[in-house]
Amino acid sequence: SNNHASIIYVINLITLIRLYFFVTDPEPCDPDTADPIIKQKLTGKKIQNELQWEVSIESGCFCAQTDVELACHGFTTVEPLDPNIITRDSEDVCSLVHPVRPGDKYVFYYARSRSYNFTTISFGVACS
């Protein structure tokens, strides 16, 4: 019957709309616990015969992440870190110079034979 077909059409339409919102809605996050997103990739270049790595850091949530500290114990690089992006505070701690706001991406480079697994030690949260 025609009525049956239109009911199925409406159900399919509702399913599609719900699926659309499920896919496009960003993952809910807790600003206090959502670490900055750190991605790395090889650039294809070599610096002093070591592989060059590109590190990008973005906000892990909808608030600015301030005073971001990364663990960098044992980190070495033949390419100096960009002091406008990241500083080495001690043997164990590196700090981002700027707050990481949603939509911002900070990029720095280093060069060594293997990638270094930067992890977040701590950060503050500024929700405006």
C-alpha positions as CSV (number, residue, x, y, z in Angstrom):
1,S,0.0,0.0,0.0
2,N,1.0,3.6,-0.6
3,N,0.6,4.5,3.1
4,H,3.1,1.8,4.1
5,A,5.7,3.1,1.7
6,S,5.5,6.6,3.0
7,I,5.9,5.5,6.6
8,I,9.1,3.6,5.6
9,Y,10.3,6.7,3.8
10,V,9.8,8.9,6.9
11,I,11.6,6.3,9.1
12,N,14.5,6.2,6.6
13,L,14.7,10.0,6.5
14,I,14.8,10.3,10.3
15,T,17.5,7.6,10.4
16,L,19.6,9.6,7.9
17,I,19.1,12.9,9.8
18,R,20.2,11.2,13.1
19,L,23.2,9.6,11.3
20,Y,24.2,13.0,9.9
21,F,24.2,14.6,13.3
22,F,26.0,11.7,14.8
23,V,28.8,12.0,12.3
24,T,29.1,15.8,12.2
25,D,28.8,16.4,15.9
26,P,32.3,16.7,17.5
27,E,33.1,14.2,20.2
28,P,32.1,15.6,23.5
29,C,35.1,16.5,25.6
30,D,35.9,17.5,29.1
31,P,38.1,20.6,29.0
32,D,39.9,19.7,32.2
33,T,41.0,16.2,31.0
34,A,41.2,16.4,27.2
35,D,44.9,16.5,26.4
36,P,46.2,18.6,23.5
37,I,46.3,16.6,20.3
38,I,49.9,15.8,19.3
39,K,50.6,14.4,15.8
40,Q,53.9,13.6,14.2
41,K,55.1,12.8,10.7
42,L,58.3,12.5,8.8
43,T,59.1,15.4,6.5
44,G,61.2,13.5,4.1
45,K,64.2,15.7,4.8
46,K,67.4,14.9,6.6
47,I,69.2,17.3,9.0
48,Q,72.9,16.4,9.7
49,N,72.0,12.9,8.4
50,E,69.2,12.5,10.9
51,L,65.5,12.1,10.0
52,Q,63.4,15.3,10.4
53,W,60.1,15.0,12.2
54,E,57.2,17.5,12.1
55,V,55.2,17.8,15.3
56,S,51.8,19.6,15.3
57,I,49.8,20.4,18.4
58,E,46.2,21.4,18.5
59,S,43.6,21.9,21.2
60,G,42.0,18.8,22.4
61,C,38.7,20.6,23.3
62,F,36.6,23.7,22.8
63,C,38.7,25.8,25.4
64,A,42.1,27.2,25.1
65,Q,44.8,25.1,26.7
66,T,47.4,27.2,28.5
67,D,50.8,26.5,30.1
68,V,51.1,23.2,28.2
69,E,54.0,21.1,29.5
70,L,55.3,18.1,27.6
71,A,57.4,15.3,29.0
72,C,60.8,15.3,27.1
73,H,63.0,13.2,29.3
74,G,65.9,11.8,27.2
75,F,64.8,13.9,24.2
76,T,67.6,14.8,21.8
77,T,67.6,16.6,18.5
78,V,70.3,17.8,16.1
79,E,67.9,20.5,14.9
80,P,67.3,23.2,17.5
81,L,63.7,23.5,18.7
82,D,61.9,26.7,17.6
83,P,62.0,28.9,20.7
84,N,58.8,30.8,19.4
85,I,56.9,27.5,19.7
86,I,58.5,25.3,22.4
87,T,61.2,25.7,25.0
88,R,63.2,23.1,27.0
89,D,62.7,24.0,30.6
90,S,64.6,21.2,32.2
91,E,65.9,17.7,31.3
92,D,62.3,16.4,31.8
93,V,60.0,19.2,30.8
94,C,59.3,21.1,27.6
95,S,56.8,24.0,27.5
96,L,54.7,25.4,24.7
97,V,55.2,29.2,24.5
98,H,51.6,30.1,23.5
99,P,48.2,28.9,24.7
100,V,46.7,26.4,22.2
101,R,43.3,27.8,21.2
102,P,40.6,25.8,19.3
103,G,41.5,26.1,15.6
104,D,45.1,26.9,16.2
105,K,47.9,24.6,15.2
106,Y,51.4,24.9,16.4
107,V,54.1,23.2,14.5
108,F,57.8,22.5,15.3
109,Y,60.5,20.3,14.0
110,Y,63.3,18.1,15.4
111,A,65.8,15.7,13.9
112,R,66.8,12.3,15.2
113,S,66.9,8.7,14.0
114,R,63.6,7.8,15.7
115,S,60.5,9.7,16.6
116,Y,60.1,10.9,20.2
117,N,56.8,10.2,21.9
118,F,55.9,13.6,23.4
119,T,53.2,13.3,26.1
120,T,51.4,15.9,28.0
121,I,52.4,16.4,31.7
122,S,50.0,19.2,32.5
123,F,48.0,22.2,31.1
124,G,45.6,24.9,32.3
125,V,42.2,25.6,30.8
126,A,40.8,29.0,29.7
127,C,37.2,28.9,28.5
128,S,36.0,32.3,27.3
